[in-house]
Every structure is written in structure tokens, then in C-alpha cells.
Amino acid sequence: MSESRGGASVEVKSVEARDAVASESARRAEARAAGGGGGDRGRGRDRSTISRIAAWLAKPGVGLFLLGAALAFGVLGASDRLGTALRTMRQDNAIRVKGVAEMDLTSDRGTWFGTVRARAATLPDAYAELEKSAAALRAFMTGRGISNDIITIGSVSITREMKRDEKGNATNEVERFALSQSLGFTSPNVLVVRDIANDATALIKQGVEVESGAPVFKVSTIEDAKLKMLEQATTNAYERAKTLARGSGNSVGKLANASQGTFQILARGSTNSSEWGGEYDTSTIDKIARIVVTLDYTVE
């Protein structure tokens, strides 16, 4: 009995296995059929789209429309090239020139400051010495024709000089006090300003510690000179433009554009001709002013 039951069990399992294999095969076949159908549908849509485009192109008037569009784009491109050519012609039909003008100037204001110094072990003694030195410098200036009323006196500067130990390091003990003070003036008499600046250090012979600063010479009529020079530089530029135009068989037309370049005040005799920035010399009495303008003229 037991063997018979075992044989029946094996037979049932074999049947179930065959059914499972058959079911899986059927499922895969359906999947392949479905996939193939999707590809056919996709190809069918592509053929449908191409057919619609072909039908639209076959309609009357479509060809003319496409031709017109192509011509329109061509005209736009040609118009852009024509506009560029016209702009180039307008630029070529102009001339750009630079005009230069120079004018000698003489300073009418001079400023000078000198500095006196004094040192002593105590602050009162240092100040007393400073007063003596300042009085000597003031007397020197008034002796050259400078009025007391225009002499400017600066504040007193105090410096503490500390003692140093045997190693050269500063200590907290004051060795002496150093005081300084500036005195100066501004005058239209530029020659006196120059002479005082050059001769002030002669006070050193009298025991006065004095330092002479560099004098500053300026021109108060710069703006008036500048306007005259602008007119001269413009005339110079116009003459240059006429020469260039005449050489090419043309004539100068209207002024199209004008701009001012650098304006410089240089020491007379200077060879500096930079056009990239202004310069104002204050170290000399005799100067030269230089201005540059740029003008654009039409050519006829």
C-alpha cells in the first residue's frame, strides 16, 4: 500500500511541473506579441506623420510661401550688409585731426615755508631756544621785504628723545626735548620768494637750525589762458584738416565732433609731451602751458 501511494505522488508532481512550464511559455509568447504590436503601432504613426507633411506640401500655394520666406531672410541679410557698408562710408567720409596750442606763463604767486628746530634737556629751555630761532627767521624774512602781517606761524611740535642703555635700547628716562615750528608766507613777489628760499639756510651760521622748504609758484590766471589756448588749438586743428583734405582733392565740411585732451603746465623748456594726463609744475617761476584738442570734420 505504501509503495502504491508513493508512485501516485510522483506522477501528480510531474503533471504539475508540466503545467507550470506550459503556463510560463504562454505568458512569454503573449509578452512578445504585445511588444511586436507596439513597434508596429510606432512605425504606423511615423508613416502617418510623413503622409500628412507630404499632403501639406502638395497643397497649392505652399511652395510660393516657402519661396517668399527664403527671399525675406535673404533681404534681411542684404540689408544688414548694406547698413554696415553705409556706416563705413560715413566713417571714411570724415577726417580726425589734433590741434595743439602753447603759451608762455609767468607765476604771479609764490609760497614758502621754513622750519626751525631747537633741543634742550628740559622743555622750557627747548622752547626758549625755539623762540630765538623763530625770531631770527622772522627777522630774515622781514629784512627781505616781507611784511609781518602775511607771515604765517605754525604750531609747535614736541618730540621726547629717550635715553638708551648700554645695549642701545630706549629707556623710560627723557634725555632731551626736540621742538620744531614752521614759518612761511605767500606773496605776489615771486622773486623775493625764490631768494628767501635759497638764502634762508644762511642762518645756520648764526647757530639757527633751519630747514628751507621748496617754494611753490602758481599762476592765478590759468582759466583765462586756457580759453585763449582752446581757440588757438581749434584753429590749428582746422588748418591741419584743410591741409589733409586739400592733399586728397577734397575740402573740409562741418565740425562733427570735438574733445579736449590734456592740459599741462610745464617748466619752460620742458620736453615732456605726454597726452595721457595733466601736469602742473609748481617748482619754477617761468612756465609753458600746453593744450591738445581732437576734432572730427566731414569731408566734401
Beta strands, then each sheet from edge to edge (+ up, - down):
strand 1: 94-106
strand 2: 109-120
strand 3: 152-153
strand 4: 157-164
strand 5: 170-187
strand 6: 209-212
strand 7: 216-218
strand 8: 252-267
strand 9: 279-280
strand 10: 286-299
sheet 1: 1+ 10- 8+ 9+
sheet 2: 3+ 5- 2+ 6-
sheet 3: 3+ 5- 2+ 7-
sheet 4: 3+ 5- 4+
end
